[in-house]
């Protein structure tokens, strides 16, 4: 996860295909999204995953 976050540049997008492998606890996921937003980065889930959250 740290390597993936370090590779995303300002204005970039991180696409996660298996959310449970990226951030298991919900508070951790929210913190990651908060930091990415502050760095002008975007976090996306594939459309088929959005209905399962």
PyMOL Python script that loads the backbone (N, CA, C, O; Angstrom):
from pymol import cmd

cmd.read_pdbstr("""\
ATOM      1  N   UNK A   1       0.816  -1.175   0.000  1.00  0.00           N
ATOM      2  CA  UNK A   1       0.000   0.000   0.000  1.00  0.00           C
ATOM      3  C   UNK A   1       0.870   1.253   0.000  1.00  0.00           C
ATOM      4  O   UNK A   1       0.604   2.181  -0.764  1.00  0.00           O
ATOM      5  N   UNK A   2       1.885   1.301   0.823  1.00  0.00           N
ATOM      6  CA  UNK A   2       2.750   2.484   0.877  1.00  0.00           C
ATOM      7  C   UNK A   2       3.424   2.753  -0.457  1.00  0.00           C
ATOM      8  O   UNK A   2       3.570   3.907  -0.860  1.00  0.00           O
ATOM      9  N   UNK A   3       3.835   1.693  -1.146  1.00  0.00           N
ATOM     10  CA  UNK A   3       4.471   1.860  -2.455  1.00  0.00           C
ATOM     11  C   UNK A   3       3.479   2.423  -3.466  1.00  0.00           C
ATOM     12  O   UNK A   3       3.824   3.290  -4.269  1.00  0.00           O
ATOM     13  N   UNK A   4       2.262   1.932  -3.422  1.00  0.00           N
ATOM     14  CA  UNK A   4       1.238   2.411  -4.352  1.00  0.00           C
ATOM     15  C   UNK A   4       0.942   3.883  -4.101  1.00  0.00           C
ATOM     16  O   UNK A   4       0.840   4.665  -5.046  1.00  0.00           O
ATOM     17  N   UNK A   5       0.804   4.264  -2.846  1.00  0.00           N
ATOM     18  CA  UNK A   5       0.519   5.660  -2.521  1.00  0.00           C
ATOM     19  C   UNK A   5       1.682   6.572  -2.896  1.00  0.00           C
ATOM     20  O   UNK A   5       1.471   7.701  -3.340  1.00  0.00           O
ATOM     21  N   UNK A   6       2.910   6.083  -2.718  1.00  0.00           N
ATOM     22  CA  UNK A   6       4.085   6.882  -3.058  1.00  0.00           C
ATOM     23  C   UNK A   6       4.203   7.088  -4.570  1.00  0.00           C
ATOM     24  O   UNK A   6       4.772   8.083  -5.019  1.00  0.00           O
ATOM     25  N   UNK A   7       3.672   6.159  -5.345  1.00  0.00           N
ATOM     26  CA  UNK A   7       3.778   6.243  -6.801  1.00  0.00           C
ATOM     27  C   UNK A   7       2.753   7.196  -7.419  1.00  0.00           C
ATOM     28  O   UNK A   7       2.925   7.632  -8.557  1.00  0.00           O
ATOM     29  N   UNK A   8       1.696   7.520  -6.684  1.00  0.00           N
ATOM     30  CA  UNK A   8       0.658   8.405  -7.223  1.00  0.00           C
ATOM     31  C   UNK A   8       1.128   9.848  -7.079  1.00  0.00           C
ATOM     32  O   UNK A   8       1.463  10.296  -5.983  1.00  0.00           O
ATOM     33  N   UNK A   9       1.147  10.559  -8.182  1.00  0.00           N
ATOM     34  CA  UNK A   9       1.588  11.960  -8.186  1.00  0.00           C
ATOM     35  C   UNK A   9       0.394  12.883  -8.017  1.00  0.00           C
ATOM     36  O   UNK A   9      -0.753  12.455  -8.146  1.00  0.00           O
ATOM     37  N   UNK A  10       0.664  14.149  -7.728  1.00  0.00           N
ATOM     38  CA  UNK A  10      -0.407  15.145  -7.606  1.00  0.00           C
ATOM     39  C   UNK A  10      -1.232  15.155  -8.879  1.00  0.00           C
ATOM     40  O   UNK A  10      -0.688  15.202  -9.982  1.00  0.00           O
ATOM     41  N   UNK A  11      -2.530  15.111  -8.724  1.00  0.00           N
ATOM     42  CA  UNK A  11      -3.420  15.067  -9.873  1.00  0.00           C
ATOM     43  C   UNK A  11      -3.633  13.667 -10.406  1.00  0.00           C
ATOM     44  O   UNK A  11      -4.414  13.471 -11.337  1.00  0.00           O
ATOM     45  N   UNK A  12      -2.948  12.686  -9.830  1.00  0.00           N
ATOM     46  CA  UNK A  12      -3.053  11.302 -10.290  1.00  0.00           C
ATOM     47  C   UNK A  12      -4.244  10.584  -9.697  1.00  0.00           C
ATOM     48  O   UNK A  12      -4.954  11.119  -8.845  1.00  0.00           O
ATOM     49  N   UNK A  13      -4.451   9.365 -10.160  1.00  0.00           N
ATOM     50  CA  UNK A  13      -5.566   8.543  -9.709  1.00  0.00           C
ATOM     51  C   UNK A  13      -5.055   7.173  -9.299  1.00  0.00           C
ATOM     52  O   UNK A  13      -4.231   6.578  -9.993  1.00  0.00           O
ATOM     53  N   UNK A  14      -5.538   6.680  -8.184  1.00  0.00           N
ATOM     54  CA  UNK A  14      -5.234   5.331  -7.729  1.00  0.00           C
ATOM     55  C   UNK A  14      -6.506   4.510  -7.876  1.00  0.00           C
ATOM     56  O   UNK A  14      -7.538   4.849  -7.299  1.00  0.00           O
ATOM     57  N   UNK A  15      -6.434   3.439  -8.641  1.00  0.00           N
ATOM     58  CA  UNK A  15      -7.580   2.548  -8.825  1.00  0.00           C
ATOM     59  C   UNK A  15      -7.301   1.282  -8.033  1.00  0.00           C
ATOM     60  O   UNK A  15      -6.265   0.642  -8.211  1.00  0.00           O
ATOM     61  N   UNK A  16      -8.227   0.928  -7.164  1.00  0.00           N
ATOM     62  CA  UNK A  16      -8.082  -0.259  -6.316  1.00  0.00           C
ATOM     63  C   UNK A  16      -9.101  -1.292  -6.768  1.00  0.00           C
ATOM     64  O   UNK A  16     -10.296  -1.005  -6.836  1.00  0.00           O
ATOM     65  N   UNK A  17      -8.628  -2.498  -7.078  1.00  0.00           N
ATOM     66  CA  UNK A  17      -9.533  -3.543  -7.542  1.00  0.00           C
ATOM     67  C   UNK A  17      -9.967  -4.488  -6.425  1.00  0.00           C
ATOM     68  O   UNK A  17     -10.994  -5.156  -6.543  1.00  0.00           O
ATOM     69  N   UNK A  18      -9.197  -4.546  -5.351  1.00  0.00           N
ATOM     70  CA  UNK A  18      -9.559  -5.382  -4.201  1.00  0.00           C
ATOM     71  C   UNK A  18      -9.381  -4.532  -2.947  1.00  0.00           C
ATOM     72  O   UNK A  18      -8.292  -4.447  -2.379  1.00  0.00           O
ATOM     73  N   UNK A  19     -10.457  -3.921  -2.541  1.00  0.00           N
ATOM     74  CA  UNK A  19     -10.403  -2.991  -1.422  1.00  0.00           C
ATOM     75  C   UNK A  19      -9.945  -3.657  -0.134  1.00  0.00           C
ATOM     76  O   UNK A  19      -9.227  -3.042   0.653  1.00  0.00           O
ATOM     77  N   UNK A  20     -10.346  -4.900   0.094  1.00  0.00           N
ATOM     78  CA  UNK A  20      -9.960  -5.582   1.326  1.00  0.00           C
ATOM     79  C   UNK A  20      -8.456  -5.843   1.398  1.00  0.00           C
ATOM     80  O   UNK A  20      -7.920  -6.049   2.487  1.00  0.00           O
ATOM     81  N   UNK A  21      -7.782  -5.838   0.276  1.00  0.00           N
ATOM     82  CA  UNK A  21      -6.321  -6.009   0.264  1.00  0.00           C
ATOM     83  C   UNK A  21      -5.597  -4.676   0.447  1.00  0.00           C
ATOM     84  O   UNK A  21      -4.419  -4.650   0.805  1.00  0.00           O
ATOM     85  N   UNK A  22      -6.287  -3.593   0.207  1.00  0.00           N
ATOM     86  CA  UNK A  22      -5.674  -2.268   0.284  1.00  0.00           C
ATOM     87  C   UNK A  22      -5.801  -1.669   1.676  1.00  0.00           C
ATOM     88  O   UNK A  22      -4.804  -1.237   2.256  1.00  0.00           O
ATOM     89  N   UNK A  23      -6.990  -1.638   2.208  1.00  0.00           N
ATOM     90  CA  UNK A  23      -7.230  -1.048   3.529  1.00  0.00           C
ATOM     91  C   UNK A  23      -8.351  -1.826   4.198  1.00  0.00           C
ATOM     92  O   UNK A  23      -9.523  -1.629   3.879  1.00  0.00           O
ATOM     93  N   UNK A  24      -8.003  -2.689   5.104  1.00  0.00           N
ATOM     94  CA  UNK A  24      -9.022  -3.530   5.733  1.00  0.00           C
ATOM     95  C   UNK A  24      -9.935  -2.751   6.675  1.00  0.00           C
ATOM     96  O   UNK A  24     -11.152  -2.783   6.489  1.00  0.00           O
ATOM     97  N   UNK A  25      -9.404  -2.054   7.676  1.00  0.00           N
ATOM     98  CA  UNK A  25     -10.340  -1.320   8.547  1.00  0.00           C
ATOM     99  C   UNK A  25     -10.828  -0.032   7.880  1.00  0.00           C
ATOM    100  O   UNK A  25     -10.061   0.675   7.227  1.00  0.00           O
ATOM    101  N   UNK A  26     -12.092   0.249   8.054  1.00  0.00           N
ATOM    102  CA  UNK A  26     -12.716   1.434   7.453  1.00  0.00           C
ATOM    103  C   UNK A  26     -12.011   2.733   7.827  1.00  0.00           C
ATOM    104  O   UNK A  26     -11.789   3.563   6.945  1.00  0.00           O
ATOM    105  N   UNK A  27     -11.644   2.952   9.106  1.00  0.00           N
ATOM    106  CA  UNK A  27     -10.951   4.212   9.446  1.00  0.00           C
ATOM    107  C   UNK A  27      -9.638   4.395   8.677  1.00  0.00           C
ATOM    108  O   UNK A  27      -9.268   5.520   8.342  1.00  0.00           O
ATOM    109  N   UNK A  28      -8.941   3.304   8.401  1.00  0.00           N
ATOM    110  CA  UNK A  28      -7.689   3.384   7.637  1.00  0.00           C
ATOM    111  C   UNK A  28      -7.984   3.853   6.213  1.00  0.00           C
ATOM    112  O   UNK A  28      -7.269   4.699   5.675  1.00  0.00           O
ATOM    113  N   UNK A  29      -9.026   3.308   5.607  1.00  0.00           N
ATOM    114  CA  UNK A  29      -9.410   3.714   4.255  1.00  0.00           C
ATOM    115  C   UNK A  29      -9.757   5.202   4.221  1.00  0.00           C
ATOM    116  O   UNK A  29      -9.333   5.918   3.313  1.00  0.00           O
ATOM    117  N   UNK A  30     -10.513   5.661   5.188  1.00  0.00           N
ATOM    118  CA  UNK A  30     -10.912   7.070   5.225  1.00  0.00           C
ATOM    119  C   UNK A  30      -9.687   7.979   5.373  1.00  0.00           C
ATOM    120  O   UNK A  30      -9.637   9.045   4.759  1.00  0.00           O
ATOM    121  N   UNK A  31      -8.712   7.576   6.168  1.00  0.00           N
ATOM    122  CA  UNK A  31      -7.485   8.356   6.338  1.00  0.00           C
ATOM    123  C   UNK A  31      -6.707   8.426   5.026  1.00  0.00           C
ATOM    124  O   UNK A  31      -6.196   9.485   4.661  1.00  0.00           O
ATOM    125  N   UNK A  32      -6.616   7.299   4.315  1.00  0.00           N
ATOM    126  CA  UNK A  32      -5.916   7.262   3.025  1.00  0.00           C
ATOM    127  C   UNK A  32      -6.586   8.211   2.036  1.00  0.00           C
ATOM    128  O   UNK A  32      -5.908   8.987   1.363  1.00  0.00           O
ATOM    129  N   UNK A  33      -7.911   8.152   1.946  1.00  0.00           N
ATOM    130  CA  UNK A  33      -8.637   9.023   1.030  1.00  0.00           C
ATOM    131  C   UNK A  33      -8.459  10.489   1.429  1.00  0.00           C
ATOM    132  O   UNK A  33      -8.319  11.353   0.564  1.00  0.00           O
ATOM    133  N   UNK A  34      -8.464  10.769   2.718  1.00  0.00           N
ATOM    134  CA  UNK A  34      -8.251  12.141   3.198  1.00  0.00           C
ATOM    135  C   UNK A  34      -6.881  12.675   2.767  1.00  0.00           C
ATOM    136  O   UNK A  34      -6.775  13.799   2.278  1.00  0.00           O
ATOM    137  N   UNK A  35      -5.844  11.870   2.950  1.00  0.00           N
ATOM    138  CA  UNK A  35      -4.485  12.285   2.571  1.00  0.00           C
ATOM    139  C   UNK A  35      -4.387  12.470   1.061  1.00  0.00           C
ATOM    140  O   UNK A  35      -3.790  13.438   0.591  1.00  0.00           O
ATOM    141  N   UNK A  36      -4.970  11.546   0.298  1.00  0.00           N
ATOM    142  CA  UNK A  36      -4.916  11.651  -1.156  1.00  0.00           C
ATOM    143  C   UNK A  36      -5.638  12.907  -1.641  1.00  0.00           C
ATOM    144  O   UNK A  36      -5.169  13.580  -2.558  1.00  0.00           O
ATOM    145  N   UNK A  37      -6.761  13.217  -1.035  1.00  0.00           N
ATOM    146  CA  UNK A  37      -7.508  14.419  -1.411  1.00  0.00           C
ATOM    147  C   UNK A  37      -6.687  15.663  -1.131  1.00  0.00           C
ATOM    148  O   UNK A  37      -6.669  16.592  -1.939  1.00  0.00           O
ATOM    149  N   UNK A  38      -6.019  15.689  -0.013  1.00  0.00           N
ATOM    150  CA  UNK A  38      -5.167  16.827   0.343  1.00  0.00           C
ATOM    151  C   UNK A  38      -4.033  17.003  -0.661  1.00  0.00           C
ATOM    152  O   UNK A  38      -3.583  18.124  -0.900  1.00  0.00           O
ATOM    153  N   UNK A  39      -3.571  15.906  -1.246  1.00  0.00           N
ATOM    154  CA  UNK A  39      -2.483  15.946  -2.227  1.00  0.00           C
ATOM    155  C   UNK A  39      -3.004  16.069  -3.666  1.00  0.00           C
ATOM    156  O   UNK A  39      -2.251  15.864  -4.619  1.00  0.00           O
ATOM    157  N   UNK A  40      -4.278  16.400  -3.818  1.00  0.00           N
ATOM    158  CA  UNK A  40      -4.921  16.534  -5.145  1.00  0.00           C
ATOM    159  C   UNK A  40      -4.851  15.243  -5.940  1.00  0.00           C
ATOM    160  O   UNK A  40      -4.664  15.261  -7.157  1.00  0.00           O
ATOM    161  N   UNK A  41      -5.002  14.123  -5.246  1.00  0.00           N
ATOM    162  CA  UNK A  41      -5.035  12.827  -5.895  1.00  0.00           C
ATOM    163  C   UNK A  41      -6.455  12.291  -5.825  1.00  0.00           C
ATOM    164  O   UNK A  41      -7.262  12.754  -5.019  1.00  0.00           O
ATOM    165  N   UNK A  42      -6.753  11.330  -6.660  1.00  0.00           N
ATOM    166  CA  UNK A  42      -8.101  10.773  -6.723  1.00  0.00           C
ATOM    167  C   UNK A  42      -8.064   9.288  -6.409  1.00  0.00           C
ATOM    168  O   UNK A  42      -7.153   8.575  -6.831  1.00  0.00           O
ATOM    169  N   UNK A  43      -9.050   8.835  -5.674  1.00  0.00           N
ATOM    170  CA  UNK A  43      -9.192   7.422  -5.326  1.00  0.00           C
ATOM    171  C   UNK A  43     -10.444   6.901  -6.018  1.00  0.00           C
ATOM    172  O   UNK A  43     -11.516   7.489  -5.876  1.00  0.00           O
ATOM    173  N   UNK A  44     -10.326   5.812  -6.761  1.00  0.00           N
ATOM    174  CA  UNK A  44     -11.485   5.253  -7.476  1.00  0.00           C
ATOM    175  C   UNK A  44     -11.611   3.766  -7.236  1.00  0.00           C
ATOM    176  O   UNK A  44     -10.626   3.043  -7.086  1.00  0.00           O
ATOM    177  N   UNK A  45     -12.853   3.339  -7.205  1.00  0.00           N
ATOM    178  CA  UNK A  45     -13.170   1.919  -7.190  1.00  0.00           C
ATOM    179  C   UNK A  45     -13.823   1.588  -8.521  1.00  0.00           C
ATOM    180  O   UNK A  45     -14.542   2.418  -9.076  1.00  0.00           O
ATOM    181  N   UNK A  46     -13.585   0.387  -9.043  1.00  0.00           N
ATOM    182  CA  UNK A  46     -14.287   0.001 -10.265  1.00  0.00           C
ATOM    183  C   UNK A  46     -15.798   0.037 -10.010  1.00  0.00           C
ATOM    184  O   UNK A  46     -16.232  -0.226  -8.888  1.00  0.00           O
ATOM    185  N   UNK A  47     -16.603   0.356 -11.025  1.00  0.00           N
ATOM    186  CA  UNK A  47     -18.053   0.481 -10.851  1.00  0.00           C
ATOM    187  C   UNK A  47     -18.702  -0.740 -10.206  1.00  0.00           C
ATOM    188  O   UNK A  47     -19.639  -0.593  -9.422  1.00  0.00           O
ATOM    189  N   UNK A  48     -18.226  -1.925 -10.517  1.00  0.00           N
ATOM    190  CA  UNK A  48     -18.846  -3.129  -9.950  1.00  0.00           C
ATOM    191  C   UNK A  48     -18.618  -3.256  -8.446  1.00  0.00           C
ATOM    192  O   UNK A  48     -19.338  -3.999  -7.780  1.00  0.00           O
ATOM    193  N   UNK A  49     -17.635  -2.550  -7.900  1.00  0.00           N
ATOM    194  CA  UNK A  49     -17.374  -2.605  -6.455  1.00  0.00           C
ATOM    195  C   UNK A  49     -18.198  -1.590  -5.678  1.00  0.00           C
ATOM    196  O   UNK A  49     -18.417  -1.783  -4.482  1.00  0.00           O
ATOM    197  N   UNK A  50     -18.646  -0.560  -6.285  1.00  0.00           N
ATOM    198  CA  UNK A  50     -19.335   0.496  -5.550  1.00  0.00           C
ATOM    199  C   UNK A  50     -20.660   0.025  -4.956  1.00  0.00           C
ATOM    200  O   UNK A  50     -21.106   0.572  -3.948  1.00  0.00           O
ATOM    201  N   UNK A  51     -21.279  -0.950  -5.544  1.00  0.00           N
ATOM    202  CA  UNK A  51     -22.541  -1.457  -5.014  1.00  0.00           C
ATOM    203  C   UNK A  51     -22.337  -2.385  -3.817  1.00  0.00           C
ATOM    204  O   UNK A  51     -23.277  -2.614  -3.056  1.00  0.00           O
ATOM    205  N   UNK A  52     -21.140  -2.920  -3.638  1.00  0.00           N
ATOM    206  CA  UNK A  52     -20.874  -3.850  -2.550  1.00  0.00           C
ATOM    207  C   UNK A  52     -20.395  -3.182  -1.287  1.00  0.00           C
ATOM    208  O   UNK A  52     -20.258  -3.839  -0.256  1.00  0.00           O
ATOM    209  N   UNK A  53     -20.135  -1.887  -1.342  1.00  0.00           N
ATOM    210  CA  UNK A  53     -19.589  -1.207  -0.158  1.00  0.00           C
ATOM    211  C   UNK A  53     -20.710  -0.781   0.744  1.00  0.00           C
ATOM    212  O   UNK A  53     -20.465  -0.191   1.796  1.00  0.00           O
TER     213      UNK A  53
END
""", "prot")
cmd.dss("prot")
cmd.show_as("cartoon", "prot")
cmd.util.cbc("prot")
cmd.orient("prot")
